[in-house]
């Protein structure tokens, strides 16, 4: 049983929806009433009502042009106006908000559009009234006396259609419409139409399924040949089934969105999907072949071998009416298109990433700093030397002793220089990784694995120049508390003592640690994040956190020997302790005095520090980019949004305003979905009849 389903009374009773994985949470009644009263301009006997224009134009933000189509506005307002009196009461407003929370909200919304009498059924007259007012009917009239209509409404067209039956009617309607359009272009019954007639039908009847790329290649894909009826039906079926095609692709690649797939591989994966025919697969590869015009070497290689990648499918599949609604605190479009990217814009983009990377790094460092302090003290602990005595038995013992002897604040010794250093460290690392990845990523979002490793390595190498001085100061402060009765060590005094060149002591070891760390971490993170993404490629914040933490495990553990060497070189040796003169000298002496196990000291602490730190840092970095969204015309973090091509003439760029709370957050996408899913485009322009209360049949008090 579908536990999250919420029944609804078709008249005025509100529903209580449970939270579900893809459903919206109901709005608070008081807040919803406050929003309602803000837009309700009509009063009757002390009660407030919304007019059609209040609801559609002012609240939803649709049909905002001066010469808007008044009849279309009334039709859309009638979806919420279940009493059909031309006015929307608060009870109706709240009931529709509840409807928008249900799992089948799209079909219920469409049903209420056709339920012109508000009695929970659709008559032939209701259906004909709405269909005849659509743009499609004005271009290619549909025979409302056809056998299709009679099969649903009866020979005398007196049968009433309930909600469940309506869902099948509206699903089949446009398939029948397409077939009737084909027959109108083929009066001789030859079974063929010309490429231009094919284009005309697709643009008029199936435009809700056409992305700009598909529309531009409708004639090219026919290669000048006449279009047969089977080809026409397979073409429309392919567009209807693109989400299924995506699943077949992911099944064939085991979830990898960048792996090229051949026609035979896709056919083999589709064997269990009887809806997909070999002809549809042929058309798919014809379309993607027409799209593949990039000059990058990889696209030539793919075109030559007749392979496709996931992004090719996204160019064909239109934007779905439902998508992840991301709340943004700021949204800026720096350029209108990628072609407008200048050198200055690219510098701004790097500055933007650097700033967000600094904030993310500070959050990540603060969260795990106590673990970092324990790790440092464990790595600096000598065994087999002149002193011989060990201060800490293990990381947990070290943690307890720090709190006992130095207090809780002792766990944060050196945090200030760490936070000062985290800006260049994490920000440079994240920015350089993104920058290099962008250079090697083609238009379809593909980047070779070697380029991913190179981007990570460049990120790790670039950070050392900025962070080595701060790293050495941080380490000196972290171990200062081990000396009983010692004077207080300050960051400025450490800098004066070391001098400029001393601040880069251990830089080679830093490179030895940070370059392989980032070369391992960033590719692992990218692939783990993709593996955790949903079928649309979207990553929930928890999956980002998990991907960042998992990627940190191999990266942090495998470079621990280099981290041990770096720590020994940067810490001041106390009386009787071994001193080191460079990476190779430290390696030989540690091996001779303490054995190979010494190189893995603090591995657990390092993993427990680096893994959550980078998890927190990366999730913060990507969430900041979602909250403070700036479109520079370049790449965006994968998994942040569900990017799909928009159907031609799509009105889905209407923004949802702050008053769209609860279910109303999905109102505009769902109303647009009636067009993009069912092709029911209503005229947007026309002569507005300015009537009192926009068609209301009640007088104002």
C-alpha positions as MATLAB code, in Angstrom:
seq = 'XXXXXXXXXXXXXXXXXXXXXXXXXXXXXXXXXXXXXXXXXXXXXXXXXXXXXXXXXXXXXXXXXXXXXXXXXXXXXXXXXXXXXXXXXXXXXXXXXXXXXXXXXXXXXXXXXXXXXXXXXXXXXXXXXXXXXXXXXXXXXXXXXXXXXXXXXXXXXXXXXXXXXXXXXXXXXXXXXXXXXXXXXXXXXXXXXXXXXXXXXXXXXXXXXXXXXXXXXXXXXXXXXXXXXXXXXXXXXXXXXXXXXXXXXXXXXXXXXXXXXXXXXXXXXXXXXXXXXXXXXXXXXXXXXXXXXXXXXXXXXXXXXXXXXXXXXXXXXXXXXXXXXXXXXXXXXXXXXXXXXXXXXXXXXXXXXXXXXXXXXXXXXXXXXXXXXXXXXXXXXXXXXXXXXXXXXXXXXXXXXXXXXXXXXXXXXXXXXXXXXXXXXXXXXXXXXXXXXXXXXXXXXXXXXXXXXXXXXXXXXXXXXXXXXXXXXXXXXXXXXXXXXXXXXXXXXXXXXXXXXXXXXXXXXXXXXXXXXXXXXXXXXXXXXXXXXXXXXXXXXXXXXXXXXXXXXXXXXXXXXXXXXXXXXXXXXXXXXXXXXXXXXXXXXXXXXXXXXXXXXXXXXXXXXXXXXXXXXXXXXXXXXXXXXXXXXXXXXXXXXXXXXXXXXXXXXXXXXXXXXXXXXXXXXXXXXXXXXXXXXXXXXXXXXXXXXXXXXXXXX';
ca = [
       0.000    0.000    0.000;
       1.221    3.483   -0.873;
       1.348    4.911    2.649;
       2.222    8.434    1.523;
      -0.921    8.844   -0.594;
      -3.204   11.587    0.673;
      -6.898   11.422   -0.288;
      -8.600   14.704   -1.084;
     -12.170   15.947   -1.006;
     -12.773   17.527   -4.389;
     -14.649   20.491   -2.970;
     -13.120   22.338   -0.030;
     -11.748   19.925    2.546;
      -7.971   20.327    3.064;
      -5.737   17.272    3.172;
      -2.962   16.310    5.539;
      -0.042   14.936    3.578;
       2.790   13.012    5.123;
       6.326   13.854    4.115;
       7.595   11.640    1.344;
      10.775   11.384   -0.693;
       9.390   13.485   -3.548;
       6.395   15.242   -1.989;
       6.177   18.681   -0.458;
       5.323   19.356    3.168;
       1.989   21.041    3.842;
       2.071   24.734    4.689;
       1.092   26.032    8.104;
      -2.569   27.152    8.039;
      -1.898   30.539    9.614;
       0.952   31.325    7.204;
      -1.124   30.138    4.267;
      -4.006   32.384    5.338;
      -1.590   35.306    5.597;
      -0.460   34.702    2.010;
      -4.060   34.319    0.830;
      -5.152   37.623    2.367;
      -2.171   39.354    0.760;
      -3.535   38.589   -2.722;
      -7.301   38.355   -2.118;
      -8.804   41.582   -3.502;
     -12.505   40.732   -3.417;
     -14.829   40.721   -0.386;
     -18.330   39.340    0.132;
     -20.142   39.530    3.474;
     -16.845   40.123    5.264;
     -15.155   37.111    3.640;
     -12.129   37.491    1.362;
     -11.825   35.890   -2.064;
      -9.234   35.717   -4.810;
     -10.329   36.570   -8.341;
      -8.962   34.700  -11.352;
      -6.401   37.428  -11.925;
      -5.450   37.520   -8.255;
      -4.676   33.809   -8.321;
      -3.114   33.300  -11.741;
      -1.449   36.609  -12.558;
      -0.581   38.100   -9.174;
      -0.008   35.052   -6.972;
       1.287   32.468   -9.457;
       2.998   35.040  -11.680;
       1.608   33.611  -14.939;
       0.156   35.578  -17.886;
       1.749   38.807  -16.678;
       1.707   40.522  -20.086;
      -0.681   43.428  -20.558;
      -2.435   41.715  -23.475;
      -2.950   38.461  -21.606;
      -5.584   35.925  -22.663;
      -8.438   36.399  -20.220;
     -10.120   33.079  -21.066;
      -6.920   31.134  -20.364;
      -6.582   32.862  -17.002;
     -10.135   31.870  -16.058;
      -9.523   28.269  -17.132;
      -6.436   27.985  -14.943;
      -8.121   29.702  -12.002;
     -10.946   27.185  -12.349;
      -8.550   24.443  -11.234;
      -8.597   25.861   -7.705;
     -12.122   27.280   -7.967;
     -13.929   23.989   -7.348;
     -17.252   25.751   -6.662;
     -17.009   27.283  -10.172;
     -18.419   30.624   -9.023;
     -15.535   32.681  -10.407;
     -13.982   33.277   -6.969;
     -11.476   31.337   -4.867;
     -12.178   31.146   -1.148;
      -9.527   30.398    1.452;
     -10.911   26.868    1.845;
     -10.480   26.271   -1.892;
      -7.044   27.891   -1.816;
      -5.985   25.581    1.023;
      -7.542   22.516   -0.607;
      -5.555   23.099   -3.800;
      -2.370   23.527   -1.755;
      -3.063   20.109   -0.275;
      -3.706   18.616   -3.694;
      -0.291   19.844   -4.846;
       1.309   17.717   -2.108;
      -0.148   14.451   -3.430;
       1.936   12.006   -5.487;
      -0.401   12.265   -8.517;
      -0.805   16.035   -8.298;
      -0.174   16.517  -12.036;
      -3.080   14.303  -13.073;
      -5.370   15.715  -10.380;
      -4.560   19.254  -11.476;
      -5.304   18.372  -15.095;
      -8.552   16.678  -14.028;
      -9.744   19.797  -12.224;
      -8.941   21.831  -15.330;
     -11.410   19.675  -17.303;
     -13.969   19.294  -14.490;
     -15.803   22.439  -15.538;
     -18.862   21.756  -13.336;
     -16.922   20.863  -10.193;
     -18.833   17.614   -9.694;
     -15.889   15.208   -9.821;
     -16.505   14.004  -13.404;
     -15.635   15.127  -16.923;
     -18.362   15.193  -19.554;
     -17.911   15.332  -23.302;
     -18.921   19.001  -23.224;
     -16.299   19.749  -20.544;
     -13.588   17.954  -22.502;
     -14.522   19.600  -25.795;
     -14.659   23.070  -24.196;
     -11.074   22.900  -22.928;
      -9.611   21.144  -25.979;
     -11.133   23.654  -28.387;
      -9.456   26.501  -26.498;
      -5.924   25.066  -26.798;
      -3.394   26.423  -29.288;
      -2.994   22.984  -30.845;
      -6.660   22.698  -31.777;
      -6.485   26.073  -33.532;
      -3.593   24.818  -35.682;
      -4.620   21.201  -36.304;
      -8.283   20.716  -35.333;
      -9.068   17.415  -33.660;
     -12.233   15.623  -34.741;
     -14.408   15.544  -31.635;
     -16.700   13.124  -33.461;
     -13.931   10.570  -33.983;
     -14.139    6.898  -32.930;
     -11.573    7.701  -30.214;
     -13.923   10.174  -28.505;
     -16.874    7.803  -28.821;
     -14.904    4.964  -27.263;
     -14.400    7.081  -24.148;
     -17.647    9.062  -23.953;
     -19.974    6.579  -25.615;
     -21.710    6.608  -29.000;
     -24.027    9.408  -27.877;
     -21.235   11.165  -25.895;
     -23.232   11.091  -22.689;
     -20.891    8.998  -20.575;
     -19.174   10.764  -17.657;
     -15.471   10.128  -17.042;
     -14.267    9.801  -13.453;
     -10.772   10.709  -12.269;
      -9.187    7.271  -12.721;
     -10.565    6.934  -16.253;
      -9.551   10.493  -17.072;
      -5.887    9.728  -16.379;
      -5.956    7.156  -19.189;
      -7.963    9.429  -21.484;
      -5.499   12.300  -21.226;
      -2.582    9.876  -21.647;
      -4.011    8.430  -24.885;
      -5.397   11.688  -26.262;
      -2.192   13.113  -27.701;
      -1.099    9.823  -29.191;
      -4.393    9.784  -31.057;
      -3.896   13.450  -31.943;
      -0.545   12.647  -33.527;
      -2.007    9.807  -35.584;
      -4.850   12.026  -36.793;
      -2.335   14.704  -37.767;
      -0.386   12.083  -39.767;
      -3.569   11.042  -41.576;
      -4.305   14.676  -42.431;
      -0.863   14.980  -44.081;
      -1.331   11.687  -45.938;
      -4.742   12.025  -47.627;
      -3.889    9.327  -50.189;
      -3.192    6.783  -47.436;
       0.283    5.935  -48.738;
       1.739    5.513  -45.249;
       4.345    8.215  -45.913;
       4.657   11.960  -45.341;
       7.348   14.418  -46.425;
      10.137   15.537  -44.055;
       8.604   19.039  -43.902;
       5.183   17.624  -43.019;
       6.879   15.510  -40.340;
       8.512   18.643  -38.930;
       5.197   20.526  -39.031;
       3.372   17.798  -37.082;
       6.096   17.466  -34.478;
       6.332   21.213  -33.874;
       2.572   21.632  -33.596;
       1.428   18.407  -31.946;
       4.480   17.268  -29.996;
       6.231   20.526  -29.231;
       5.921   19.794  -25.506;
       8.383   16.929  -26.087;
      10.838   18.858  -28.259;
      14.017   20.395  -26.933;
      15.702   23.047  -29.064;
      18.271   20.510  -30.309;
      15.607   18.036  -31.389;
      13.533   20.716  -33.101;
      16.533   21.986  -35.073;
      17.321   18.479  -36.357;
      13.838   17.191  -37.249;
      14.459   17.435  -40.988;
      18.142   16.523  -40.807;
      17.424   13.251  -39.004;
      15.220   12.081  -41.912;
      18.186   12.553  -44.316;
      15.747   13.865  -46.918;
      13.732   10.630  -47.103;
       9.989   10.366  -46.699;
       8.839    9.499  -43.202;
       6.874    6.281  -42.824;
       4.096    5.807  -40.274;
       6.165    3.254  -38.256;
       9.103    5.691  -38.164;
       6.756    8.498  -37.064;
       5.269    6.391  -34.257;
       8.709    5.184  -33.134;
       9.985    8.780  -33.055;
       7.135    9.981  -30.830;
       7.408    6.872  -28.647;
      11.129    7.512  -28.176;
      10.496   11.064  -26.966;
       7.831    9.797  -24.576;
      10.161    7.134  -23.185;
      13.379    9.125  -22.717;
      13.355    8.674  -18.944;
      13.174    4.921  -19.510;
      16.029    5.164  -22.031;
      18.109    6.861  -19.346;
      17.511    3.995  -16.958;
      18.510    1.505  -19.638;
      21.718    3.457  -20.243;
      22.552    3.516  -16.514;
      21.832   -0.209  -16.341;
      24.235   -0.797  -19.230;
      26.993    1.303  -17.637;
      26.320    0.248  -14.034;
      25.529    3.824  -13.068;
      28.435    5.515  -14.873;
      27.148    8.641  -16.644;
      30.279    9.280  -18.716;
      30.913    5.825  -20.167;
      30.221    5.674  -23.939;
      27.707    2.996  -24.970;
      27.279    1.410  -28.405;
      23.963    0.690  -30.093;
      24.392   -3.052  -29.526;
      25.138   -2.537  -25.818;
      22.046   -0.386  -25.402;
      19.894   -2.894  -27.293;
      21.157   -5.710  -25.100;
      20.340   -3.736  -21.939;
      16.883   -2.920  -23.331;
      15.912   -6.546  -23.924;
      13.959   -6.663  -20.682;
      12.187   -3.381  -21.573;
       9.633   -4.448  -24.182;
       8.487   -0.846  -24.728;
      11.762    0.039  -26.431;
      12.093   -1.227  -30.000;
      15.205   -1.512  -32.198;
      13.748    1.193  -34.458;
      13.553    3.587  -31.497;
      17.199    2.835  -30.670;
      18.126    3.523  -34.317;
      16.383    6.900  -34.155;
      18.116    7.676  -30.855;
      21.540    7.210  -32.427;
      20.497    9.213  -35.491;
      19.524   12.122  -33.244;
      22.650   11.997  -31.108;
      24.767   11.732  -34.253;
      23.212   14.981  -35.446;
      24.003   16.642  -32.107;
      27.656   15.569  -31.953;
      29.310   18.562  -33.563;
      31.935   19.392  -30.936;
      35.493   19.725  -32.171;
      36.972   18.009  -29.151;
      38.945   14.850  -29.915;
      36.711   12.671  -27.772;
      33.539   13.593  -29.636;
      35.172   12.637  -32.940;
      36.170    9.347  -31.435;
      32.663    8.674  -30.133;
      31.028    9.711  -33.400;
      33.285    7.394  -35.360;
      32.411    4.441  -33.136;
      28.659    5.292  -32.871;
      28.608    5.666  -29.117;
      26.544    7.850  -26.847;
      26.932    9.142  -23.293;
      24.345   10.140  -20.713;
      24.509   13.844  -21.524;
      23.470   13.036  -25.120;
      20.226   11.670  -23.704;
      19.738   14.805  -21.610;
      19.844   16.872  -24.810;
      16.862   14.899  -26.107;
      14.829   14.440  -22.917;
      12.786   17.553  -22.124;
      12.759   19.113  -18.690;
      10.346   17.265  -16.447;
       7.574   19.161  -14.733;
       8.880   17.962  -11.357;
      12.410   18.785  -10.284;
      14.365   19.411   -7.143;
      13.382   22.810   -5.786;
      16.532   24.440   -4.460;
      16.065   27.345   -2.085;
      18.564   30.048   -3.001;
      19.500   33.077   -0.989;
      20.935   34.742   -4.073;
      20.815   34.011   -7.778;
      22.911   35.964  -10.267;
      23.353   35.417  -13.984;
      26.743   36.894  -14.864;
      26.469   36.078  -18.581;
      23.572   35.340  -20.889;
      25.323   32.410  -22.571;
      28.670   30.530  -22.404;
      29.752   32.417  -25.518;
      29.808   35.609  -23.450;
      32.492   34.304  -21.070;
      35.429   36.699  -21.068;
      38.755   36.504  -19.255;
      37.363   38.893  -16.664;
      34.311   36.659  -16.084;
      36.579   33.642  -15.642;
      38.632   35.554  -13.057;
      35.416   36.454  -11.242;
      34.388   32.803  -11.311;
      37.685   31.751   -9.711;
      37.312   34.491   -7.082;
      33.782   33.286   -6.353;
      34.980   29.704   -5.931;
      37.920   30.840   -3.812;
      35.641   32.760   -1.438;
      33.208   29.890   -0.997;
      36.116   27.474   -0.651;
      37.537   29.588    2.164;
      34.278   29.499    4.086;
      33.857   25.777    3.495;
      37.424   25.061    4.576;
      36.997   27.048    7.780;
      33.883   25.059    8.684;
      35.554   21.732    7.932;
      38.736   22.588    9.848;
      36.908   23.756   12.950;
      34.780   20.626   13.131;
      37.729   18.217   13.165;
      40.515   20.319   14.674;
      40.733   18.330   17.963;
      41.381   15.165   15.949;
      44.080   16.983   13.984;
      45.818   18.004   17.212;
      45.804   14.415   18.496;
      47.126   13.204   15.144;
      49.997   15.679   15.224;
      51.061   14.747   18.768;
      50.913   11.037   18.003;
      53.079   11.481   14.899;
      55.639   13.584   16.779;
      55.956   10.997   19.562;
      59.392    9.305   19.327;
      60.174    5.722   20.256;
      63.584    4.121   20.231;
      65.327    7.447   20.776;
      67.462    8.608   23.679;
      64.429    9.714   25.695;
      62.626    6.417   25.288;
      59.506    7.287   27.296;
      56.241    7.687   25.408;
      53.679   10.223   26.554;
      50.612    8.621   24.959;
      49.682    4.978   24.568;
      47.237    5.648   21.714;
      45.114    8.385   20.189;
      42.337    8.045   22.783;
      44.887    8.268   25.609;
      46.308   11.392   24.005;
      42.848   12.933   23.742;
      42.083   12.307   27.428;
      45.448   13.635   28.623;
      45.109   16.847   26.619;
      41.759   17.557   28.261;
      43.091   16.584   31.713;
      46.252   18.708   31.615;
      45.341   21.518   29.217;
      41.560   21.705   29.374;
      39.071   21.525   26.542;
      40.558   24.628   24.942;
      43.821   22.726   24.700;
      42.223   20.700   21.902;
      42.089   23.915   19.896;
      45.709   25.044   20.305;
      46.811   26.567   17.001;
      43.262   26.868   15.621;
      43.657   30.563   14.721;
      46.608   30.088   12.334;
      44.821   26.989   11.067;
      41.761   29.065   10.179;
      43.991   31.722    8.645;
      45.668   29.045    6.608;
      42.535   27.201    5.680;
      41.481   30.009    3.327;
      44.410   29.593    0.925;
      44.706   25.852    1.584;
      41.207   24.602    0.906;
      40.187   27.472   -1.354;
      43.248   27.129   -3.588;
      42.837   23.365   -3.649;
      39.152   23.473   -4.561;
      39.561   26.322   -7.052;
      42.533   24.800   -8.891;
      40.880   21.389   -9.032;
      37.720   22.914  -10.515;
      39.751   25.071  -12.909;
      41.848   22.209  -14.298;
      38.833   19.897  -14.512;
      36.995   22.567  -16.503;
      39.854   22.733  -19.015;
      39.738   18.991  -19.675;
      35.944   18.573  -19.572;
      34.143   18.564  -22.908;
      30.703   19.981  -23.647;
      29.044   16.692  -22.748;
      30.572   16.745  -19.260;
      33.124   13.987  -19.927;
      36.615   14.165  -18.428;
      39.241   11.414  -18.857;
      40.375    9.696  -15.677;
      43.970   10.778  -16.218;
      42.762   14.386  -16.384;
      40.887   13.938  -13.098;
      44.082   12.691  -11.464;
      46.073   15.556  -12.992;
      43.539   18.125  -11.738;
      43.795   16.710   -8.219;
      47.590   16.641   -8.346;
      47.723   20.272   -9.513;
      45.373   21.235   -6.689;
      47.569   19.509   -4.114;
      50.761   21.054   -5.456;
      49.369   24.590   -5.620;
      48.302   24.664   -1.989;
      51.789   23.956   -0.591;
      53.109   27.364   -1.667;
      50.489   29.094    0.440;
      49.975   26.698    3.299;
      53.389   25.339    4.267;
      54.244   28.416    6.429;
      50.915   28.214    8.247;
      51.223   24.452    8.612;
      54.592   24.690   10.349;
      53.333   27.415   12.726;
      50.244   25.347   13.544;
      52.336   22.247   14.336;
      54.721   24.185   16.596;
      51.750   25.503   18.566;
      50.061   22.102   18.738;
      53.048   20.386   20.371;
      53.893   23.321   22.637;
      51.519   22.078   25.335;
      53.537   18.886   25.745;
      56.354   20.758   27.495;
      55.431   21.104   31.162;
      56.096   24.546   32.597;
      57.140   25.881   29.238;
      56.438   29.467   28.339;
      53.476   30.331   26.177;
      54.305   30.003   22.496;
      52.751   32.546   20.152;
      52.364   32.343   16.389;
      54.246   35.619   15.789;
      57.249   34.456   17.797;
      57.390   31.221   15.774;
      57.380   33.207   12.515;
      60.208   35.459   13.745;
      62.236   32.469   14.869;
      61.897   30.578   11.594;
      62.301   33.424    9.128;
      61.140   33.335    5.497;
      63.044   30.236    4.388;
      62.377   28.436    7.664;
      58.664   28.717    7.034;
      59.130   26.400    4.043;
      60.920   23.731    6.012;
      59.430   20.381    5.060;
      57.927   21.760    1.844;
      59.200   18.761   -0.151;
      57.483   16.437    2.262;
      54.358   18.570    1.995;
      54.434   18.106   -1.764;
      55.055   14.406   -1.271;
      51.912   14.277    0.872;
      49.532   16.771   -0.730;
      50.026   15.966   -4.409;
      49.144   12.252   -4.135;
      46.456   13.012   -1.546;
      44.560   15.309   -3.886;
      45.277   13.102   -6.904;
      43.539   10.269   -5.048;
      40.875   12.275   -3.256;
      39.200   14.378   -5.942;
      38.697   11.630   -8.573;
      37.454    9.266   -5.838;
      35.059   11.924   -4.574;
      33.719   12.682   -8.065;
      33.007    9.025   -8.838;
      31.600    8.245   -5.384;
      29.316   11.276   -5.599;
      28.087   10.143   -9.026;
      27.449    6.661   -7.646;
      25.322    8.102   -4.823;
      23.329   10.413   -7.116;
      19.721    9.590   -7.918;
      18.537    8.585  -11.375;
      18.403   12.249  -12.432;
      21.991   12.827  -11.269;
      20.954   14.881   -8.220;
      22.867   14.596   -4.948;
      21.183   15.078   -1.590;
      23.455   16.876    0.917;
      23.830   13.646    2.912;
      25.167   11.847   -0.170;
      27.661   14.673   -0.685;
      28.820   14.303    2.918;
      29.109   10.537    2.563;
      31.021   10.811   -0.722;
      33.482   13.305    0.770;
      34.043   11.165    3.858;
      34.503    7.933    1.896;
      36.952    9.523   -0.545;
      39.042   10.738    2.388;
      39.730    7.219    3.694;
      42.114    5.949    0.963;
      43.560    9.395    0.304;
      44.418   10.103    3.946;
      45.705    6.639    4.832;
      47.920    6.053    1.804;
      49.896    9.284    2.252;
      50.429    8.934    6.011;
      54.190    8.096    5.640;
      54.743   11.422    3.876;
      52.749   13.181    6.591;
      54.900   11.601    9.318;
      58.086   12.747    7.591;
      56.690   16.258    7.131;
      55.731   16.476   10.813;
      59.189   15.347   11.974;
      60.880   17.924    9.734;
      58.709   20.803   10.883;
      58.690   20.149   14.653;
      61.599   21.388   16.776;
      63.481   18.393   18.186;
      63.901   18.487   21.974;
      67.094   17.611   23.796;
      68.160   14.066   23.034;
      65.805   13.611   20.109;
      66.986   12.799   16.596;
      67.219   15.677   14.138;
      66.638   15.361   10.400;
      68.213   17.039    7.382;
      65.663   16.566    4.630;
      63.141   14.005    3.413;
      65.589   11.203    2.565;
      67.580   11.656    5.783;
      64.372   11.543    7.842;
      63.200    8.436    5.998;
      66.443    6.542    6.706;
      66.658    7.549   10.361;
      63.006    6.777   11.151;
      63.353    3.375    9.515;
      66.585    2.592   11.363;
      65.478    3.793   14.806;
      61.776    2.995   14.888;
      61.089    0.528   12.093;
      58.531    0.677    9.248;
      55.552    0.877   11.614;
      56.617    4.388   12.608;
      55.649    5.644    9.142;
      52.039    4.737    9.860;
      51.798    6.475   13.233;
      48.605    8.463   13.572;
      46.995    6.786   10.550;
      43.736    6.267   12.382;
      43.728    9.829   13.707;
      44.607   11.145   10.248;
      41.788    9.208    8.606;
      39.318   10.211   11.309;
      40.402   13.814   10.857;
      40.785   14.096    7.055;
      37.806   11.979    6.116;
      35.117   13.956    7.987;
      36.932   17.241    7.412;
      36.865   16.901    3.649;
      33.343   15.522    3.823;
      32.172   18.615    5.720;
      34.284   20.913    3.526;
      32.969   19.549    0.227;
      29.339   19.432    1.290;
      29.627   23.011    2.605;
      31.353   24.132   -0.605;
      28.685   22.682   -2.868;
      25.765   23.777   -0.711;
      27.137   27.327   -0.674;
      27.179   27.229   -4.461;
      23.547   26.167   -4.405;
      22.521   28.859   -1.910;
      24.572   31.667   -3.503;
      24.155   30.682   -7.124;
      26.089   32.630   -9.727;
      25.970   31.512  -13.356;
      29.271   32.443  -15.003;
      28.485   30.405  -18.110;
      30.953   27.691  -17.104;
      30.540   24.362  -15.357;
      28.593   23.842  -12.154;
      29.064   21.221   -9.437;
      27.595   17.989  -10.716;
      24.629   16.791   -8.731;
      23.678   20.302   -7.594;
      20.742   20.635   -9.925;
      18.836   18.453  -12.312;
      19.749   20.090  -15.601;
      17.575   19.062  -18.521;
      16.866   20.700  -21.816;
      13.708   22.764  -21.849;
      10.951   22.159  -24.393;
      10.601   24.852  -27.015;
       8.422   27.795  -25.979;
       8.569   26.507  -22.406;
       7.281   28.982  -19.820;
       9.083   27.125  -17.032;
      11.475   29.980  -16.411;
       8.816   31.653  -14.226;
      10.309   32.039  -10.789;
       8.562   30.818   -7.680;
       8.213   33.699   -5.267;
       8.623   33.639   -1.511;
       4.855   33.440   -0.991;
       4.727   30.046   -2.735;
       4.834   28.017    0.467;
       3.983   24.387    1.095;
       2.410   22.721   -1.908;
       2.397   25.998   -3.810;
       6.139   25.624   -4.311;
       5.163   23.109   -6.997;
       2.188   25.034   -8.404;
       3.982   26.722  -11.296;
       5.995   23.624  -12.311;
       2.810   21.528  -12.214;
       0.755   23.978  -14.251;
       3.605   24.127  -16.744;
       3.640   20.339  -16.544;
       0.085   20.196  -17.891;
       1.575   21.696  -21.025;
       4.899   19.831  -21.080;
       3.365   16.453  -20.175;
       0.040   16.572  -22.014;
       0.638   19.263  -24.638;
      -2.357   21.310  -23.470;
      -0.971   24.745  -24.353;
      -3.435   27.516  -23.610;
      -3.256   30.785  -25.581;
      -1.128   33.282  -23.686;
      -2.058   36.436  -25.514;
      -5.350   37.982  -26.475;
      -7.613   40.909  -25.775;
      -8.292   41.111  -22.037;
     -11.902   41.684  -21.116;
     -11.787   43.780  -17.980;
     -14.803   42.495  -16.065;
     -15.575   43.039  -12.402;
     -13.887   40.402  -10.265;
     -12.641   38.749  -13.488;
     -15.770   36.796  -14.130;
     -17.100   36.629  -10.589;
     -20.860   36.469  -10.335;
     -20.997   38.110   -6.929;
     -21.068   41.788   -6.196;
     -18.618   43.426   -3.884;
     -19.835   44.362   -0.478;
];
